[in-house]
Amino acid sequence: MLSGQVYSIVTLLLVIPLLLFIIFFISSSQTIRYGTIEKVIADQLHQVEKSVENDFQKAVSISGQRALIAASDSVLSTGAYIDNSSARLGELMENGSLYGNPTFLMENNSIPDWILLMQGVQTGFDLQINHSGLAASNLDGFNLNAEVMLTIDIKDRLDVARIARTFPATVKIPVENVEDPTAAIGTQNLATRNIVRYPYSYYAKSMVAGSASYGNCTGTATFDPGAVNPGSKILIVSDASTAPGGFLGYVGEAAGVPAASCYIAGAANAVALANATITQSNYSEVYLDELTKGAWSLPVNDAVEKGYYSHFPGTSGPDILQRLEGNLNESSNGLESFVNVDDLISAGAGIKGPDQSSLDYLYYQIGINNGQKVRGLPDKFRISAADGSRYGLTGLM
């Protein structure tokens, strides 16, 4: 948290020479008008007050992030969920303790720690900082809101000017990179997962559709007929029937059919459309689907493989406060990710039924939540029709 305090400390220290300069001239010179001095001091008070207010926001955010890590570590180390995560985060941020037990993760990172540091700086001003009513709530899955009443009382020692304010402050506390206890508790610590935001702008997109198709295959898109290692690539060209052999799959704009086991032909403007999608998304894998005669971009596969988290306003999985409590019910503004069943098997974790939904909170709930297979995704991936629609997978189910 010290890095978040540097700005205010530096600002406060810069005020000292100016105050000494003003005091000297008040006592030794009669040529400076009092009103000018008063304005200079008032301006400095305002600058310092704003600096303290801004730094308070940083201090609360850093303290909140540390509290989230401490709460998650407690769940993971004890195997016991937290009874009231919002209240316990408040305890950690206020007292540096959890259930009355100090935690080293909060050492010098509580809000009172920051206040003591600020008030201990010798500036020539009298500074008092108080706060009350700290409460944390979910904002949008990837952030919490910390709401607190902040009081700043600052005056110069010549009693020329004073600022005294009490006002509500709302601070975002990022949730990203905190370890989600859901996977660890659900697998007896055989699987772990940090909250990392899904980086793409969509989950599934049909880039082009053709008039003829054969086979299903997934490979890296290329527009170069001379590409090396063609056996792992999907070649997208104007006429696939005249393209060199050896590629995993083909997408051709012309109606000519290549001599290959996986292709789509007659896909108008395929080169331009596919290139635009790949450039926009920075995701180069392409899935050729025989049933829809389409070439699909499916970055949702990265969500399965890498454990990215997604947020859907209105319908979503539990937020981090729920997850810390072991509450795996759906929320209106939370987070969800996918279970990679193959990874669970590799880790030695027991798995649920073969048609169990791959959404993490449904997978780890007690009971069965079945889903459907999706073409172009891993063989063991399952999702319900309703949830699949949110991810743009309807056409592949």
C-alpha positions as CSV (number, residue, x, y, z in Angstrom):
1,M,0.0,0.0,0.0
2,L,3.0,2.3,0.4
3,S,3.1,3.0,-3.3
4,G,-0.4,4.3,-3.2
5,Q,0.6,6.7,-0.4
6,V,3.6,8.3,-2.2
7,Y,1.6,10.9,-4.0
8,S,0.0,12.5,-0.9
9,I,3.2,12.4,1.1
10,V,5.2,14.1,-1.6
11,T,2.5,16.7,-2.1
12,L,2.3,17.4,1.6
13,L,6.1,17.7,1.9
14,L,6.2,20.2,-1.0
15,V,3.9,22.5,1.0
16,I,6.5,23.0,3.9
17,P,8.9,25.4,2.0
18,L,6.0,27.5,0.8
19,L,4.5,27.8,4.3
20,L,7.9,28.8,5.7
21,F,8.2,31.4,3.0
22,I,4.8,32.8,3.7
23,I,5.3,32.9,7.5
24,F,8.6,34.7,7.1
25,F,7.0,37.4,5.0
26,I,4.1,37.8,7.3
27,S,6.4,38.5,10.2
28,S,9.0,40.6,8.4
29,S,7.3,42.4,5.5
30,Q,4.5,44.9,5.5
31,T,4.3,45.1,1.7
32,I,2.5,41.9,1.1
33,R,-1.3,42.3,1.2
34,Y,-3.0,40.0,3.7
35,G,-5.6,39.0,1.2
36,T,-3.0,37.7,-1.2
37,I,-1.4,35.6,1.6
38,E,-4.8,34.3,2.6
39,K,-5.5,33.2,-0.9
40,V,-2.2,31.4,-1.3
41,I,-2.7,29.5,2.0
42,A,-6.3,28.6,1.0
43,D,-5.1,27.4,-2.4
44,Q,-2.5,25.2,-0.7
45,L,-5.0,23.8,1.7
46,H,-7.3,22.9,-1.1
47,Q,-4.5,21.2,-3.0
48,V,-3.5,19.1,0.0
49,E,-7.1,18.3,0.7
50,K,-7.7,17.0,-2.8
51,S,-4.4,15.1,-2.7
52,V,-5.5,13.4,0.6
53,E,-8.9,12.6,-0.9
54,N,-7.4,11.0,-4.0
55,D,-4.9,9.0,-2.0
56,F,-7.6,7.8,0.3
57,Q,-9.3,6.2,-2.8
58,K,-6.0,4.4,-3.6
59,A,-5.5,3.4,0.0
60,V,-9.1,1.9,0.3
61,S,-8.6,0.1,-3.1
62,I,-5.3,-1.4,-2.1
63,S,-6.5,-2.3,1.4
64,G,-9.6,-4.0,-0.2
65,Q,-7.5,-6.0,-2.6
66,R,-5.3,-7.2,0.2
67,A,-8.4,-8.1,2.3
68,L,-9.8,-10.1,-0.6
69,I,-6.6,-12.1,-0.8
70,A,-6.5,-12.6,2.9
71,A,-10.2,-13.8,2.9
72,S,-9.6,-16.2,0.0
73,D,-6.4,-17.5,1.7
74,S,-8.4,-18.2,4.9
75,V,-11.0,-20.3,3.0
76,L,-8.3,-22.2,1.1
77,S,-6.1,-22.9,4.2
78,T,-9.0,-23.9,6.5
79,G,-11.4,-25.4,4.0
80,A,-14.2,-23.3,5.8
81,Y,-16.1,-20.7,4.0
82,I,-16.6,-17.2,5.5
83,D,-19.9,-16.5,7.2
84,N,-20.4,-12.9,6.0
85,S,-17.9,-11.9,3.5
86,S,-18.8,-8.2,3.3
87,A,-18.5,-7.8,7.1
88,R,-15.3,-9.8,7.2
89,L,-13.7,-7.7,4.4
90,G,-14.7,-4.7,6.5
91,E,-13.0,-6.2,9.5
92,L,-9.8,-6.9,7.6
93,M,-9.7,-3.4,6.1
94,E,-10.5,-1.7,9.5
95,N,-8.6,-3.9,11.9
96,G,-6.2,-6.0,9.9
97,S,-7.8,-9.1,11.4
98,L,-10.2,-11.9,10.5
99,Y,-12.5,-13.2,13.3
100,G,-10.3,-11.1,15.6
101,N,-7.1,-12.9,14.5
102,P,-4.5,-10.6,13.0
103,T,-3.4,-11.5,9.5
104,F,0.1,-10.7,8.1
105,L,-1.3,-9.9,4.7
106,M,-3.0,-6.8,6.2
107,E,0.1,-5.6,8.1
108,N,0.5,-1.8,7.3
109,N,-2.4,-2.2,4.9
110,S,-5.5,-1.3,6.9
111,I,-7.2,2.0,6.5
112,P,-6.2,3.2,10.0
113,D,-2.6,2.4,9.1
114,W,-2.9,4.8,6.2
115,I,-4.5,7.5,8.3
116,L,-1.7,7.3,10.9
117,L,0.9,7.6,8.2
118,M,-0.8,10.7,6.7
119,Q,-1.3,12.4,10.0
120,G,2.3,11.8,11.0
121,V,3.7,13.8,8.1
122,Q,5.1,17.2,9.3
123,T,3.7,19.7,6.9
124,G,3.0,22.9,8.9
125,F,-0.8,22.1,8.5
126,D,-3.0,20.6,11.2
127,L,-4.6,17.6,9.5
128,Q,-7.2,15.3,10.9
129,I,-8.7,12.3,8.9
130,N,-11.6,10.2,10.1
131,H,-13.9,7.7,8.4
132,S,-16.9,5.6,9.3
133,G,-19.5,3.3,7.9
134,L,-17.3,1.2,5.7
135,A,-19.3,-1.4,3.6
136,A,-18.3,-3.5,0.6
137,S,-20.8,-4.8,-2.0
138,N,-20.5,-6.3,-5.5
139,L,-20.5,-3.8,-8.4
140,D,-20.0,-5.7,-11.6
141,G,-18.4,-9.0,-10.9
142,F,-14.9,-7.8,-11.6
143,N,-15.1,-4.9,-9.0
144,L,-16.5,-4.4,-5.5
145,N,-17.8,-1.1,-4.3
146,A,-16.5,0.2,-1.0
147,E,-18.7,2.9,0.4
148,V,-17.4,5.0,3.4
149,M,-17.9,8.4,5.0
150,L,-14.7,10.4,4.9
151,T,-14.0,13.4,7.1
152,I,-11.0,15.7,6.3
153,D,-10.3,18.6,8.6
154,I,-7.2,20.7,7.6
155,K,-6.1,24.2,8.7
156,D,-3.0,26.3,8.8
157,R,-1.3,27.1,12.1
158,L,-1.8,30.8,11.6
159,D,-5.5,30.3,11.7
160,V,-5.9,32.0,8.3
161,A,-7.9,29.3,6.4
162,R,-9.5,25.9,7.1
163,I,-11.3,23.2,5.2
164,A,-13.6,20.8,7.0
165,R,-15.5,18.3,4.9
166,T,-17.5,15.1,5.6
167,F,-18.7,13.3,2.5
168,P,-19.4,9.8,1.1
169,A,-16.6,8.2,-0.9
170,T,-17.2,5.3,-3.2
171,V,-14.1,3.3,-4.2
172,K,-13.7,0.4,-6.7
173,I,-11.9,-2.6,-5.4
174,P,-10.7,-4.8,-8.3
175,V,-11.3,-8.6,-7.9
176,E,-9.0,-9.7,-10.7
177,N,-6.1,-12.0,-9.8
178,V,-7.7,-13.0,-6.5
179,E,-7.9,-16.8,-6.1
180,D,-11.4,-18.1,-6.4
181,P,-11.9,-20.7,-3.7
182,T,-14.7,-22.4,-5.7
183,A,-12.4,-24.7,-7.7
184,A,-10.1,-25.5,-4.8
185,I,-12.8,-26.4,-2.4
186,G,-14.7,-28.3,-5.1
187,T,-11.7,-30.5,-5.8
188,Q,-10.1,-30.8,-2.4
189,N,-7.3,-28.3,-3.5
190,L,-6.4,-30.4,-6.5
191,A,-7.4,-27.5,-8.8
192,T,-6.8,-23.8,-8.3
193,R,-7.9,-20.8,-10.3
194,N,-7.3,-17.0,-10.1
195,I,-9.9,-14.6,-11.5
196,V,-8.7,-13.4,-14.9
197,R,-11.0,-11.5,-17.2
198,Y,-12.0,-13.0,-20.6
199,P,-10.0,-10.9,-23.1
200,Y,-12.1,-11.2,-26.3
201,S,-15.1,-9.1,-27.4
202,Y,-17.2,-12.2,-28.3
203,Y,-17.3,-15.9,-27.6
204,A,-18.5,-17.5,-30.9
205,K,-18.9,-16.0,-34.3
206,S,-19.8,-17.5,-37.7
207,M,-17.3,-15.7,-40.0
208,V,-18.5,-17.0,-43.3
209,A,-20.9,-19.6,-44.6
210,G,-20.6,-21.5,-47.9
211,S,-22.7,-23.6,-50.3
212,A,-20.8,-26.9,-49.8
213,S,-19.0,-28.4,-46.9
214,Y,-17.5,-31.6,-45.7
215,G,-16.0,-32.6,-42.3
216,N,-15.3,-30.8,-39.1
217,C,-11.8,-29.6,-38.1
218,T,-10.1,-26.9,-36.1
219,G,-6.8,-25.2,-37.0
220,T,-4.9,-22.0,-37.3
221,A,-6.1,-19.7,-40.1
222,T,-3.7,-18.8,-42.9
223,F,-4.1,-17.0,-46.1
224,D,-0.8,-18.2,-47.5
225,P,-0.8,-21.2,-49.8
226,G,2.9,-21.7,-49.1
227,A,2.6,-21.7,-45.3
228,V,4.9,-24.0,-43.4
229,N,3.4,-26.9,-41.3
230,P,0.2,-26.9,-43.3
231,G,-1.1,-30.0,-41.6
232,S,-2.2,-27.8,-38.6
233,K,-3.7,-24.9,-40.6
234,I,-6.9,-23.9,-42.3
235,L,-6.2,-22.3,-45.7
236,I,-8.6,-19.5,-46.6
237,V,-8.3,-18.6,-50.3
238,S,-10.3,-17.4,-53.3
239,D,-10.4,-20.9,-54.9
240,A,-9.7,-23.9,-52.7
241,S,-10.0,-26.4,-55.6
242,T,-6.7,-25.1,-57.0
243,A,-4.9,-24.7,-53.7
244,P,-1.9,-26.9,-52.8
245,G,-2.6,-30.0,-50.8
246,G,-1.6,-30.9,-47.3
247,F,-3.6,-28.4,-45.3
248,L,-5.8,-29.6,-42.4
249,G,-8.8,-27.8,-43.9
250,Y,-9.8,-25.3,-46.6
251,V,-12.2,-22.4,-47.0
252,G,-12.8,-21.2,-50.6
253,E,-14.7,-18.3,-52.1
254,A,-15.3,-20.2,-55.3
255,A,-17.7,-23.2,-55.6
256,G,-14.8,-25.5,-56.6
257,V,-14.3,-28.4,-54.1
258,P,-10.8,-29.3,-53.0
259,A,-9.6,-32.9,-52.7
260,A,-9.6,-32.8,-48.9
261,S,-11.5,-34.3,-46.0
262,C,-12.4,-31.0,-44.4
263,Y,-13.5,-27.9,-46.4
264,I,-16.1,-25.2,-47.0
265,A,-16.6,-24.0,-50.6
266,G,-18.7,-21.2,-52.1
267,A,-18.1,-18.8,-49.1
268,A,-18.5,-15.4,-50.6
269,N,-15.8,-12.8,-49.5
270,A,-14.3,-15.4,-47.2
271,V,-10.8,-13.9,-47.4
272,A,-11.8,-10.4,-46.4
273,L,-14.4,-11.4,-43.8
274,A,-12.1,-13.9,-42.1
275,N,-9.2,-11.6,-42.1
276,A,-11.3,-8.8,-40.6
277,T,-12.5,-11.0,-37.8
278,I,-9.1,-12.4,-37.0
279,T,-7.5,-8.9,-37.0
280,Q,-10.3,-7.6,-34.7
281,S,-10.2,-10.4,-32.2
282,N,-6.5,-11.3,-32.4
283,Y,-7.7,-15.0,-32.3
284,S,-6.5,-17.0,-35.2
285,E,-8.0,-20.5,-34.7
286,V,-10.9,-21.4,-37.0
287,Y,-13.4,-24.2,-36.8
288,L,-15.0,-25.6,-39.9
289,D,-18.5,-27.0,-39.2
290,E,-20.0,-29.3,-41.8
291,L,-23.6,-28.9,-40.5
292,T,-23.8,-25.1,-40.7
293,K,-21.4,-25.0,-43.7
294,G,-19.6,-22.3,-41.7
295,A,-16.2,-21.2,-40.7
296,W,-16.4,-20.2,-37.0
297,S,-14.2,-18.2,-34.7
298,L,-14.5,-19.7,-31.2
299,P,-12.3,-17.9,-28.7
300,V,-14.6,-19.4,-26.1
301,N,-12.2,-22.3,-26.3
302,D,-9.6,-20.1,-24.6
303,A,-12.1,-19.5,-21.8
304,V,-12.3,-23.3,-21.3
305,E,-8.6,-24.0,-21.6
306,K,-7.3,-21.0,-19.7
307,G,-10.0,-20.6,-17.1
308,Y,-11.0,-17.0,-18.0
309,Y,-13.9,-15.4,-16.1
310,S,-16.9,-13.7,-17.8
311,H,-19.6,-11.3,-16.6
312,F,-23.1,-11.2,-17.9
313,P,-25.3,-8.3,-16.5
314,G,-28.7,-9.7,-15.7
315,T,-27.8,-13.4,-15.5
316,S,-24.5,-14.7,-14.2
317,G,-22.8,-16.9,-11.8
318,P,-22.1,-15.9,-8.1
319,D,-19.9,-12.9,-7.4
320,I,-16.7,-13.1,-5.3
321,L,-18.6,-12.3,-2.1
322,Q,-20.9,-15.2,-2.7
323,R,-18.0,-17.5,-3.6
324,L,-16.2,-16.7,-0.4
325,E,-19.3,-17.8,1.5
326,G,-19.7,-21.0,-0.5
327,N,-22.9,-19.6,-2.1
328,L,-23.0,-21.0,-5.6
329,N,-26.4,-19.7,-6.6
330,E,-26.8,-17.6,-9.7
331,S,-26.6,-13.8,-9.3
332,S,-27.6,-10.8,-11.4
333,N,-24.1,-9.3,-11.6
334,G,-21.5,-11.9,-10.9
335,L,-18.8,-14.0,-12.5
336,E,-18.6,-17.4,-14.2
337,S,-16.0,-19.6,-15.8
338,F,-15.8,-23.0,-17.3
339,V,-14.5,-26.2,-15.8
340,N,-12.0,-28.0,-17.9
341,V,-12.9,-31.6,-17.2
342,D,-9.7,-33.0,-18.9
343,D,-7.6,-30.8,-16.5
344,L,-9.6,-32.2,-13.5
345,I,-8.9,-35.7,-14.6
346,S,-5.2,-34.9,-15.0
347,A,-5.2,-33.5,-11.5
348,G,-6.7,-36.6,-10.1
349,A,-10.0,-35.0,-9.1
350,G,-13.2,-37.0,-9.3
351,I,-15.6,-35.8,-12.0
352,K,-19.4,-35.6,-12.1
353,G,-21.7,-37.2,-14.7
354,P,-20.7,-37.1,-18.4
355,D,-23.4,-34.5,-19.3
356,Q,-22.8,-32.2,-16.3
357,S,-22.7,-28.5,-17.3
358,S,-19.2,-27.1,-17.6
359,L,-20.2,-23.7,-16.0
360,D,-18.1,-23.7,-12.8
361,Y,-20.8,-22.7,-10.3
362,L,-23.2,-25.3,-11.8
363,Y,-20.5,-28.0,-11.9
364,Y,-19.6,-27.5,-8.2
365,Q,-23.1,-27.2,-6.9
366,I,-24.6,-30.2,-5.1
367,G,-26.7,-32.2,-7.6
368,I,-26.7,-32.6,-11.4
369,N,-27.1,-29.7,-13.9
370,N,-26.9,-31.3,-17.3
371,G,-26.0,-29.6,-20.5
372,Q,-25.5,-30.4,-24.2
373,K,-22.5,-31.1,-26.3
374,V,-21.2,-28.2,-28.5
375,R,-19.5,-28.8,-31.8
376,G,-16.0,-27.2,-32.0
377,L,-15.5,-27.3,-28.3
378,P,-13.8,-30.0,-26.2
379,D,-15.5,-33.4,-26.2
380,K,-16.4,-33.2,-22.6
381,F,-17.7,-29.7,-22.7
382,R,-21.4,-29.3,-21.9
383,I,-23.8,-26.4,-21.5
384,S,-27.5,-25.8,-21.4
385,A,-29.4,-24.3,-24.4
386,A,-30.2,-21.2,-22.4
387,D,-26.6,-20.7,-21.2
388,G,-25.3,-21.6,-24.7
389,S,-27.3,-18.8,-26.2
390,R,-25.6,-16.2,-23.9
391,Y,-22.2,-17.4,-25.3
392,G,-23.4,-17.4,-28.9
393,L,-23.2,-21.2,-29.2
394,T,-26.8,-21.9,-30.3
395,G,-25.8,-22.7,-33.9
396,L,-23.3,-25.3,-32.8
397,M,-25.6,-27.3,-30.4
